[in-house]
């Protein structure tokens, strides 16, 4: 009875015609919509199958393409992990696509590959107008394999990585494969924050693909048939965007071959990478990721991006408004609690798969950081240039990146 009276009193004090009332109402509604989206993904994450148990298709010829720019410190470890695969040497080839590195990346690649018994090629870009997609395209043109496998030069993989991908590949049935990516070597809070977030992003990748509405993938661990790549138009139409070799191609593949994309929920398929070295580099990376979010022609992806951005932005604005009017504190606390609870649920599922439940100890710090940086990046992606691999890019008035 007392709760009923308090609730009635609170309701009577609200000014339903006030813009502030609609601010808090909209914030709560967006958080509820975001929560529904996350729960939907969790349902589909549980439906994602693990690796197939049938024998490996030894006859599948694979071309492992590694685009690289200024990676002399990482390329040796990457190539060593690729050379250590348990897949048949006669059915593998390695193609390093050097994107005009300004260091000794090519020399390091030659040193590692020179004594190997795996067919290999090192390609060098000849034009100054180059980016990661053009480097990958040069590799695909030179490839002889039916299945194109991609990873980044700053990544390493377990020795069953290629086998796990091939197990999931069925020619003419599976046109694209997306695998999980995990951050290792977490030392600082920044490292742990990135690692925990990466767990969540990988879960959303798998769930979206399982639901046949793929919104995310990671170019550090993906594969597709060479035939499907060309049938989907390759990178045509997205060439002027320096990034997007993964997600934007995913959208094109899904449009051309719906229902033929698969996520590999397998520990064997994991690819490992390091965190960005500090908050500044992390922020630059997220600006780069966000800059492609509204340019892939995928309206659902745009809607989800706006939902995440606006829900976090309005949480900040409504929290600031409490300094002038505490009447809406219960609504604000409800919104914050709901957002935090659903994010914790998401990350708990994700961290369990990646064996990183220990990272959940930084959640109470990570959650406000996420809300703040997501809001900042949402604006910065459209007004701030970013640096990537020693190159500087900015968004033009047309919305393209140059």
C-alpha positions as a Markdown table, in Angstrom:
| # | Residue | x | y | z |
|---|---|---|---|---|
| 1 | Unk | 0.0 | 0.0 | 0.0 |
| 2 | Unk | 2.8 | 2.4 | 0.9 |
| 3 | Unk | 4.6 | 1.6 | -2.4 |
| 4 | Unk | 1.4 | 2.3 | -4.3 |
| 5 | Unk | 1.0 | 5.7 | -2.5 |
| 6 | Unk | 4.7 | 6.6 | -3.2 |
| 7 | Unk | 4.3 | 5.6 | -6.8 |
| 8 | Unk | 1.2 | 7.7 | -7.2 |
| 9 | Unk | 2.9 | 10.7 | -5.6 |
| 10 | Unk | 5.9 | 10.3 | -7.9 |
| 11 | Unk | 3.6 | 10.2 | -10.9 |
| 12 | Unk | 1.6 | 13.2 | -9.8 |
| 13 | Unk | 4.8 | 15.3 | -9.6 |
| 14 | Unk | 5.8 | 14.5 | -13.2 |
| 15 | Unk | 5.2 | 17.2 | -15.7 |
| 16 | Unk | 4.0 | 15.1 | -18.7 |
| 17 | Unk | 4.4 | 18.1 | -21.0 |
| 18 | Unk | 8.0 | 18.8 | -20.0 |
| 19 | Unk | 10.8 | 18.1 | -22.6 |
| 20 | Unk | 12.7 | 16.6 | -19.6 |
| 21 | Unk | 10.0 | 14.0 | -19.1 |
| 22 | Unk | 10.3 | 12.9 | -22.7 |
| 23 | Unk | 14.1 | 12.8 | -22.5 |
| 24 | Unk | 13.9 | 10.3 | -19.6 |
| 25 | Unk | 11.1 | 8.4 | -21.3 |
| 26 | Unk | 13.0 | 8.1 | -24.6 |
| 27 | Unk | 16.1 | 7.1 | -22.7 |
| 28 | Unk | 14.3 | 4.3 | -21.0 |
| 29 | Unk | 12.6 | 3.1 | -24.2 |
| 30 | Unk | 15.8 | 3.0 | -26.1 |
| 31 | Unk | 17.5 | 1.0 | -23.3 |
| 32 | Unk | 14.5 | -1.4 | -23.3 |
| 33 | Unk | 14.9 | -1.8 | -27.1 |
| 34 | Unk | 18.6 | -2.4 | -26.7 |
| 35 | Unk | 17.9 | -5.0 | -24.1 |
| 36 | Unk | 15.5 | -6.8 | -26.4 |
| 37 | Unk | 18.1 | -6.8 | -29.1 |
| 38 | Unk | 20.7 | -8.3 | -26.8 |
| 39 | Unk | 18.4 | -11.0 | -25.5 |
| 40 | Unk | 17.5 | -11.9 | -29.1 |
| 41 | Unk | 21.2 | -12.4 | -29.9 |
| 42 | Unk | 21.7 | -14.5 | -26.8 |
| 43 | Unk | 19.0 | -16.8 | -27.9 |
| 44 | Unk | 20.6 | -17.3 | -31.2 |
| 45 | Unk | 24.1 | -17.6 | -29.7 |
| 46 | Unk | 22.9 | -20.7 | -27.9 |
| 47 | Unk | 21.8 | -22.1 | -31.3 |
| 48 | Unk | 25.1 | -21.7 | -33.0 |
| 49 | Unk | 26.6 | -25.1 | -33.6 |
| 50 | Unk | 30.1 | -26.2 | -32.7 |
| 51 | Unk | 32.5 | -27.6 | -35.2 |
| 52 | Unk | 31.4 | -30.4 | -37.4 |
| 53 | Unk | 32.6 | -33.9 | -36.5 |
| 54 | Unk | 33.1 | -35.3 | -40.0 |
| 55 | Unk | 36.5 | -35.9 | -41.5 |
| 56 | Unk | 38.4 | -32.9 | -42.9 |
| 57 | Unk | 38.1 | -32.3 | -46.6 |
| 58 | Unk | 41.7 | -33.0 | -47.4 |
| 59 | Unk | 41.1 | -32.2 | -51.1 |
| 60 | Unk | 40.1 | -28.6 | -50.4 |
| 61 | Unk | 43.0 | -26.4 | -51.6 |
| 62 | Unk | 43.3 | -23.3 | -49.4 |
| 63 | Unk | 45.0 | -20.0 | -50.0 |
| 64 | Unk | 45.9 | -18.2 | -46.7 |
| 65 | Unk | 46.1 | -14.5 | -47.5 |
| 66 | Unk | 47.8 | -12.2 | -45.0 |
| 67 | Unk | 47.6 | -8.5 | -45.8 |
| 68 | Unk | 50.4 | -6.6 | -44.0 |
| 69 | Unk | 51.6 | -3.1 | -43.5 |
| 70 | Unk | 54.4 | -2.1 | -41.1 |
| 71 | Unk | 54.2 | -5.4 | -39.2 |
| 72 | Unk | 57.9 | -6.3 | -39.0 |
| 73 | Unk | 57.4 | -6.9 | -35.2 |
| 74 | Unk | 54.5 | -9.3 | -35.7 |
| 75 | Unk | 54.7 | -11.0 | -39.1 |
| 76 | Unk | 57.2 | -13.7 | -37.9 |
| 77 | Unk | 54.9 | -15.0 | -35.2 |
| 78 | Unk | 51.9 | -14.9 | -37.5 |
| 79 | Unk | 53.7 | -16.9 | -40.2 |
| 80 | Unk | 55.2 | -19.3 | -37.7 |
| 81 | Unk | 51.6 | -20.1 | -36.5 |
| 82 | Unk | 50.4 | -20.6 | -40.0 |
| 83 | Unk | 53.3 | -22.9 | -40.9 |
| 84 | Unk | 52.5 | -25.0 | -37.8 |
| 85 | Unk | 49.1 | -25.9 | -39.0 |
| 86 | Unk | 48.1 | -29.6 | -39.0 |
| 87 | Unk | 46.6 | -29.3 | -42.4 |
| 88 | Unk | 48.2 | -31.0 | -45.4 |
| 89 | Unk | 51.1 | -29.0 | -46.8 |
| 90 | Unk | 50.2 | -30.0 | -50.4 |
| 91 | Unk | 46.8 | -28.4 | -50.0 |
| 92 | Unk | 48.0 | -25.1 | -48.6 |
| 93 | Unk | 49.6 | -21.9 | -49.9 |
| 94 | Unk | 50.5 | -18.7 | -48.1 |
| 95 | Unk | 50.3 | -15.3 | -49.8 |
| 96 | Unk | 51.7 | -12.3 | -47.9 |
| 97 | Unk | 50.3 | -9.1 | -49.5 |
| 98 | Unk | 52.5 | -6.2 | -48.5 |
| 99 | Unk | 50.7 | -2.9 | -48.5 |
| 100 | Unk | 53.7 | -0.6 | -49.0 |
| 101 | Unk | 55.2 | -1.2 | -45.7 |
| 102 | Unk | 57.7 | 1.4 | -44.5 |
| 103 | Unk | 59.7 | -1.0 | -42.3 |
| 104 | Unk | 61.2 | -4.5 | -42.8 |
| 105 | Unk | 57.9 | -6.5 | -43.0 |
| 106 | Unk | 58.8 | -8.0 | -46.4 |
| 107 | Unk | 62.3 | -9.0 | -45.3 |
| 108 | Unk | 60.9 | -10.7 | -42.2 |
| 109 | Unk | 58.3 | -12.5 | -44.3 |
| 110 | Unk | 60.9 | -13.8 | -46.7 |
| 111 | Unk | 63.1 | -14.9 | -43.8 |
| 112 | Unk | 60.4 | -17.0 | -42.3 |
| 113 | Unk | 59.0 | -18.5 | -45.5 |
| 114 | Unk | 62.3 | -19.1 | -47.3 |
| 115 | Unk | 62.9 | -22.5 | -45.7 |
| 116 | Unk | 59.3 | -23.7 | -45.5 |
| 117 | Unk | 57.9 | -26.6 | -47.4 |
| 118 | Unk | 54.6 | -24.7 | -48.1 |
| 119 | Unk | 54.0 | -22.9 | -51.4 |
| 120 | Unk | 54.3 | -19.2 | -50.7 |
| 121 | Unk | 54.3 | -15.8 | -52.4 |
| 122 | Unk | 55.1 | -12.4 | -51.2 |
| 123 | Unk | 53.3 | -9.7 | -53.2 |
| 124 | Unk | 54.2 | -6.0 | -53.1 |
| 125 | Unk | 51.8 | -3.2 | -54.0 |
| 126 | Unk | 53.0 | -1.1 | -56.9 |
| 127 | Unk | 50.7 | 1.9 | -56.6 |
| 128 | Unk | 50.6 | 4.7 | -54.1 |
| 129 | Unk | 46.8 | 4.5 | -54.1 |
| 130 | Unk | 46.5 | 1.4 | -51.9 |
| 131 | Unk | 44.7 | 0.1 | -48.9 |
| 132 | Unk | 44.0 | -3.2 | -47.2 |
| 133 | Unk | 41.3 | -4.2 | -49.7 |
| 134 | Unk | 43.5 | -3.7 | -52.7 |
| 135 | Unk | 46.2 | -5.7 | -51.0 |
| 136 | Unk | 43.7 | -8.6 | -50.4 |
| 137 | Unk | 42.5 | -8.4 | -54.0 |
| 138 | Unk | 46.0 | -8.8 | -55.3 |
| 139 | Unk | 46.3 | -11.9 | -53.1 |
| 140 | Unk | 43.1 | -13.3 | -54.4 |
| 141 | Unk | 44.1 | -12.8 | -58.0 |
| 142 | Unk | 47.3 | -14.7 | -57.3 |
| 143 | Unk | 45.6 | -17.5 | -55.3 |
| 144 | Unk | 45.2 | -21.0 | -56.6 |
| 145 | Unk | 43.1 | -22.3 | -53.7 |
| 146 | Unk | 39.3 | -22.8 | -53.8 |
| 147 | Unk | 38.9 | -21.5 | -50.2 |
| 148 | Unk | 40.4 | -18.1 | -49.4 |
| 149 | Unk | 41.4 | -17.8 | -45.7 |
| 150 | Unk | 42.3 | -14.5 | -44.3 |
| 151 | Unk | 44.0 | -13.3 | -41.1 |
| 152 | Unk | 46.0 | -10.2 | -40.1 |
| 153 | Unk | 49.7 | -10.0 | -39.8 |
| 154 | Unk | 49.5 | -9.2 | -36.1 |
| 155 | Unk | 47.5 | -12.4 | -35.3 |
| 156 | Unk | 48.5 | -15.9 | -34.4 |
| 157 | Unk | 46.4 | -19.1 | -34.6 |
| 158 | Unk | 46.4 | -22.5 | -33.0 |
| 159 | Unk | 47.6 | -25.4 | -35.1 |
| 160 | Unk | 44.1 | -26.7 | -35.9 |
| 161 | Unk | 42.8 | -23.3 | -37.2 |
| 162 | Unk | 42.8 | -24.2 | -40.9 |
| 163 | Unk | 41.4 | -27.6 | -40.2 |
| 164 | Unk | 38.5 | -26.1 | -38.2 |
| 165 | Unk | 37.7 | -23.8 | -41.1 |
| 166 | Unk | 37.8 | -26.5 | -43.7 |
| 167 | Unk | 35.6 | -28.8 | -41.5 |
| 168 | Unk | 32.9 | -26.1 | -41.7 |
| 169 | Unk | 33.3 | -25.5 | -45.4 |
| 170 | Unk | 31.0 | -27.3 | -47.9 |
| 171 | Unk | 31.7 | -26.2 | -51.5 |
| 172 | Unk | 28.7 | -24.5 | -53.1 |
| 173 | Unk | 26.8 | -24.6 | -49.8 |
| 174 | Unk | 28.9 | -22.5 | -47.5 |
| 175 | Unk | 30.1 | -19.4 | -49.2 |
| 176 | Unk | 31.6 | -17.5 | -46.2 |
| 177 | Unk | 33.0 | -18.5 | -42.8 |
| 178 | Unk | 33.5 | -16.2 | -39.9 |
| 179 | Unk | 35.6 | -17.3 | -36.9 |
| 180 | Unk | 36.1 | -16.0 | -33.3 |
| 181 | Unk | 38.9 | -13.6 | -32.4 |
| 182 | Unk | 40.3 | -13.3 | -28.9 |
| 183 | Unk | 42.7 | -10.7 | -27.4 |
| 184 | Unk | 45.6 | -12.1 | -25.4 |
| 185 | Unk | 48.3 | -10.8 | -23.1 |
| 186 | Unk | 46.0 | -8.5 | -21.1 |
| 187 | Unk | 48.0 | -6.5 | -18.6 |
| 188 | Unk | 46.6 | -3.0 | -18.2 |
| 189 | Unk | 43.0 | -2.0 | -17.6 |
| 190 | Unk | 42.9 | -0.8 | -21.2 |
| 191 | Unk | 43.9 | -4.3 | -22.4 |
| 192 | Unk | 41.3 | -6.0 | -20.2 |
| 193 | Unk | 38.6 | -3.6 | -21.3 |
| 194 | Unk | 39.3 | -4.3 | -25.0 |
| 195 | Unk | 39.5 | -8.1 | -24.4 |
| 196 | Unk | 36.2 | -8.2 | -22.6 |
| 197 | Unk | 34.5 | -6.1 | -25.3 |
| 198 | Unk | 36.0 | -8.3 | -28.0 |
| 199 | Unk | 34.3 | -11.3 | -26.4 |
| 200 | Unk | 31.0 | -9.5 | -26.6 |
| 201 | Unk | 31.6 | -8.5 | -30.3 |
| 202 | Unk | 32.5 | -12.1 | -31.2 |
| 203 | Unk | 29.3 | -13.4 | -29.6 |
| 204 | Unk | 27.2 | -10.8 | -31.5 |
| 205 | Unk | 29.0 | -11.8 | -34.7 |
| 206 | Unk | 28.0 | -15.5 | -34.2 |
| 207 | Unk | 24.5 | -14.8 | -33.1 |
| 208 | Unk | 23.7 | -12.5 | -36.1 |
| 209 | Unk | 25.0 | -15.0 | -38.5 |
| 210 | Unk | 23.0 | -17.8 | -36.9 |
| 211 | Unk | 19.9 | -15.6 | -37.1 |
| 212 | Unk | 20.7 | -14.9 | -40.8 |
| 213 | Unk | 20.9 | -11.2 | -40.2 |
| 214 | Unk | 24.7 | -10.8 | -40.0 |
| 215 | Unk | 25.9 | -7.4 | -38.8 |
| 216 | Unk | 29.5 | -8.0 | -37.7 |
| 217 | Unk | 32.6 | -10.0 | -38.6 |
| 218 | Unk | 36.3 | -9.7 | -38.1 |
| 219 | Unk | 38.8 | -9.8 | -41.0 |
| 220 | Unk | 41.4 | -11.4 | -38.6 |
| 221 | Unk | 39.5 | -14.7 | -39.0 |
| 222 | Unk | 37.3 | -15.3 | -42.0 |
| 223 | Unk | 37.2 | -17.3 | -45.2 |
| 224 | Unk | 35.2 | -17.5 | -48.4 |
| 225 | Unk | 35.2 | -19.3 | -51.6 |
| 226 | Unk | 37.1 | -17.5 | -54.4 |
| 227 | Unk | 34.1 | -18.2 | -56.7 |
| 228 | Unk | 31.7 | -16.6 | -54.3 |
| 229 | Unk | 33.9 | -13.5 | -53.8 |
| 230 | Unk | 33.9 | -12.7 | -57.5 |
| 231 | Unk | 30.2 | -13.6 | -57.9 |
| 232 | Unk | 29.3 | -11.1 | -55.2 |
| 233 | Unk | 31.3 | -8.4 | -57.0 |
| 234 | Unk | 34.3 | -8.5 | -54.7 |
| 235 | Unk | 35.2 | -5.1 | -53.3 |
| 236 | Unk | 33.4 | -3.2 | -56.1 |
| 237 | Unk | 31.4 | -0.3 | -54.7 |
| 238 | Unk | 33.3 | -0.2 | -51.5 |
| 239 | Unk | 36.8 | 0.3 | -52.8 |
| 240 | Unk | 36.9 | 4.0 | -51.8 |
| 241 | Unk | 36.5 | 3.1 | -48.1 |
| 242 | Unk | 39.9 | 2.1 | -46.7 |
| 243 | Unk | 38.5 | -0.3 | -44.2 |
| 244 | Unk | 35.5 | -2.6 | -44.5 |
| 245 | Unk | 37.3 | -5.6 | -46.1 |
| 246 | Unk | 35.3 | -7.7 | -43.6 |
| 247 | Unk | 32.0 | -6.3 | -42.6 |
| 248 | Unk | 31.1 | -4.5 | -45.8 |
| 249 | Unk | 32.0 | -7.7 | -47.8 |
| 250 | Unk | 29.9 | -9.7 | -45.3 |
| 251 | Unk | 26.9 | -7.5 | -46.3 |
| 252 | Unk | 27.6 | -8.1 | -50.0 |
| 253 | Unk | 27.9 | -11.8 | -49.5 |
| 254 | Unk | 24.8 | -12.1 | -47.5 |
| 255 | Unk | 22.8 | -10.1 | -50.1 |
| 256 | Unk | 24.2 | -12.3 | -53.0 |
| 257 | Unk | 24.1 | -15.6 | -51.1 |
| 258 | Unk | 21.7 | -15.4 | -48.1 |
| 259 | Unk | 21.8 | -18.3 | -45.7 |
| 260 | Unk | 25.2 | -19.5 | -46.8 |
| 261 | Unk | 27.3 | -17.8 | -44.2 |
| 262 | Unk | 28.5 | -19.7 | -41.1 |
| 263 | Unk | 30.1 | -18.8 | -37.8 |
| 264 | Unk | 32.5 | -21.4 | -36.4 |
| 265 | Unk | 31.9 | -21.7 | -32.7 |
| 266 | Unk | 35.0 | -23.7 | -32.0 |
| 267 | Unk | 38.0 | -23.2 | -29.8 |
| 268 | Unk | 40.1 | -24.8 | -32.6 |
| 269 | Unk | 39.0 | -21.9 | -34.9 |
| 270 | Unk | 40.2 | -19.2 | -32.5 |
| 271 | Unk | 42.6 | -16.5 | -33.8 |
| 272 | Unk | 44.5 | -14.4 | -31.2 |
| 273 | Unk | 45.7 | -10.9 | -31.3 |
| 274 | Unk | 47.0 | -8.2 | -29.0 |
| 275 | Unk | 45.1 | -5.2 | -27.7 |
| 276 | Unk | 45.6 | -1.7 | -29.0 |
| 277 | Unk | 48.5 | -0.1 | -27.2 |
| 278 | Unk | 46.7 | 2.4 | -25.0 |
| 279 | Unk | 43.5 | 4.4 | -25.0 |
| 280 | Unk | 44.5 | 6.8 | -27.8 |
| 281 | Unk | 45.2 | 3.9 | -30.2 |
| 282 | Unk | 42.0 | 2.2 | -29.1 |
| 283 | Unk | 40.0 | 5.3 | -29.8 |
| 284 | Unk | 41.5 | 5.6 | -33.2 |
| 285 | Unk | 40.6 | 2.0 | -34.0 |
| 286 | Unk | 37.0 | 2.5 | -32.9 |
| 287 | Unk | 36.7 | 5.6 | -35.0 |
| 288 | Unk | 37.9 | 3.6 | -38.0 |
| 289 | Unk | 35.4 | 0.9 | -37.2 |
| 290 | Unk | 32.5 | 3.3 | -36.8 |
| 291 | Unk | 33.4 | 5.2 | -40.0 |
| 292 | Unk | 32.3 | 2.3 | -42.1 |
| 293 | Unk | 29.1 | 1.5 | -40.1 |
| 294 | Unk | 26.8 | 3.7 | -42.1 |
| 295 | Unk | 28.3 | 3.1 | -45.5 |
| 296 | Unk | 27.6 | -0.5 | -46.2 |
| 297 | Unk | 24.0 | -0.1 | -47.5 |
| 298 | Unk | 22.8 | -2.3 | -44.6 |
| 299 | Unk | 19.9 | -0.5 | -43.0 |
| 300 | Unk | 19.5 | -2.9 | -40.1 |
| 301 | Unk | 23.2 | -2.4 | -39.3 |
| 302 | Unk | 22.6 | 1.4 | -39.4 |
| 303 | Unk | 19.6 | 1.1 | -37.2 |
| 304 | Unk | 21.4 | -1.0 | -34.6 |
| 305 | Unk | 24.4 | 1.4 | -34.6 |
| 306 | Unk | 22.0 | 4.3 | -34.0 |
| 307 | Unk | 20.3 | 2.4 | -31.2 |
| 308 | Unk | 23.6 | 1.7 | -29.4 |
| 309 | Unk | 24.8 | 5.3 | -30.0 |
| 310 | Unk | 21.6 | 7.0 | -28.9 |
| 311 | Unk | 20.9 | 4.9 | -25.9 |
| 312 | Unk | 24.4 | 5.6 | -24.5 |
| 313 | Unk | 24.3 | 9.3 | -25.5 |
| 314 | Unk | 20.9 | 9.8 | -23.8 |
| 315 | Unk | 22.1 | 8.1 | -20.7 |
| 316 | Unk | 24.9 | 10.6 | -20.4 |
| 317 | Unk | 22.6 | 13.6 | -21.1 |
| 318 | Unk | 19.9 | 12.4 | -18.7 |
| 319 | Unk | 22.6 | 11.8 | -16.0 |
| 320 | Unk | 23.8 | 15.3 | -16.5 |
| 321 | Unk | 20.3 | 16.7 | -16.2 |
| 322 | Unk | 20.0 | 15.3 | -12.7 |
| 323 | Unk | 22.3 | 18.1 | -11.5 |
| 324 | Unk | 19.4 | 20.4 | -12.1 |
| 325 | Unk | 16.4 | 18.2 | -11.4 |
| 326 | Unk | 16.5 | 15.0 | -9.3 |
| 327 | Unk | 12.9 | 14.2 | -9.8 |
| 328 | Unk | 13.7 | 11.7 | -12.5 |
| 329 | Unk | 16.4 | 9.9 | -10.6 |
| 330 | Unk | 14.3 | 6.7 | -10.2 |
| 331 | Unk | 13.8 | 6.6 | -14.0 |
| 332 | Unk | 17.5 | 7.2 | -14.6 |
| 333 | Unk | 18.6 | 4.5 | -12.2 |
| 334 | Unk | 16.2 | 2.1 | -13.8 |
| 335 | Unk | 17.7 | 2.8 | -17.2 |
| 336 | Unk | 21.2 | 2.4 | -15.9 |
| 337 | Unk | 20.4 | -0.8 | -14.1 |
| 338 | Unk | 18.7 | -2.3 | -17.1 |
| 339 | Unk | 21.5 | -1.4 | -19.5 |
| 340 | Unk | 24.2 | -2.6 | -17.1 |
| 341 | Unk | 22.4 | -5.9 | -16.3 |
| 342 | Unk | 21.9 | -6.8 | -19.9 |
| 343 | Unk | 25.5 | -6.0 | -20.8 |
| 344 | Unk | 26.7 | -8.1 | -17.9 |
| 345 | Unk | 24.5 | -11.0 | -19.1 |
| 346 | Unk | 25.9 | -10.6 | -22.6 |
| 347 | Unk | 29.5 | -10.5 | -21.4 |
| 348 | Unk | 29.0 | -13.4 | -19.0 |
| 349 | Unk | 27.9 | -15.7 | -21.9 |
| 350 | Unk | 30.7 | -14.4 | -24.1 |
| 351 | Unk | 33.5 | -14.6 | -21.5 |
| 352 | Unk | 32.4 | -18.2 | -20.7 |
| 353 | Unk | 33.0 | -19.3 | -24.3 |
| 354 | Unk | 36.4 | -17.6 | -24.4 |
| 355 | Unk | 37.5 | -18.8 | -21.0 |
| 356 | Unk | 37.8 | -15.2 | -19.8 |
| 357 | Unk | 35.4 | -15.0 | -16.9 |
| 358 | Unk | 38.1 | -13.4 | -14.8 |
| 359 | Unk | 37.7 | -10.2 | -17.0 |
| 360 | Unk | 34.2 | -9.7 | -15.6 |
| 361 | Unk | 35.9 | -8.2 | -12.5 |
| 362 | Unk | 36.5 | -5.0 | -14.5 |
| 363 | Unk | 32.9 | -4.8 | -15.6 |
| 364 | Unk | 31.9 | -2.0 | -13.2 |
| 365 | Unk | 34.7 | 0.2 | -14.6 |
| 366 | Unk | 34.2 | -1.0 | -18.2 |
| 367 | Unk | 30.5 | -0.2 | -18.4 |
| 368 | Unk | 30.7 | 3.6 | -17.8 |
| 369 | Unk | 33.8 | 3.7 | -20.1 |
| 370 | Unk | 31.7 | 1.9 | -22.8 |
| 371 | Unk | 28.8 | 4.4 | -22.5 |
| 372 | Unk | 31.1 | 7.4 | -22.7 |
| 373 | Unk | 33.4 | 6.2 | -25.5 |
| 374 | Unk | 30.5 | 4.9 | -27.7 |
| 375 | Unk | 28.9 | 8.4 | -27.5 |
| 376 | Unk | 32.2 | 10.1 | -28.4 |
| 377 | Unk | 33.0 | 7.8 | -31.2 |
| 378 | Unk | 29.6 | 8.2 | -32.7 |
| 379 | Unk | 30.3 | 11.9 | -33.3 |
| 380 | Unk | 34.0 | 11.6 | -34.0 |
| 381 | Unk | 33.5 | 9.1 | -36.8 |
| 382 | Unk | 31.9 | 11.8 | -38.9 |
| 383 | Unk | 34.1 | 14.8 | -38.1 |
| 384 | Unk | 37.5 | 13.6 | -37.0 |
| 385 | Unk | 40.3 | 12.1 | -39.2 |
| 386 | Unk | 41.9 | 8.9 | -38.0 |
| 387 | Unk | 45.3 | 7.3 | -38.5 |
| 388 | Unk | 45.7 | 3.7 | -39.5 |
| 389 | Unk | 49.0 | 2.0 | -40.3 |
| 390 | Unk | 50.7 | 5.3 | -40.8 |
| 391 | Unk | 48.1 | 6.7 | -43.1 |
| 392 | Unk | 45.6 | 9.5 | -42.3 |
| 393 | Unk | 42.0 | 9.4 | -43.4 |
| 394 | Unk | 39.1 | 11.7 | -43.1 |
| 395 | Unk | 35.4 | 11.7 | -44.1 |
| 396 | Unk | 34.5 | 13.8 | -47.1 |
| 397 | Unk | 31.3 | 15.8 | -47.5 |
| 398 | Unk | 29.9 | 13.0 | -49.6 |
| 399 | Unk | 30.2 | 10.6 | -46.7 |
| 400 | Unk | 33.1 | 8.7 | -48.3 |
| 401 | Unk | 36.5 | 8.4 | -46.7 |
| 402 | Unk | 39.6 | 9.7 | -48.3 |
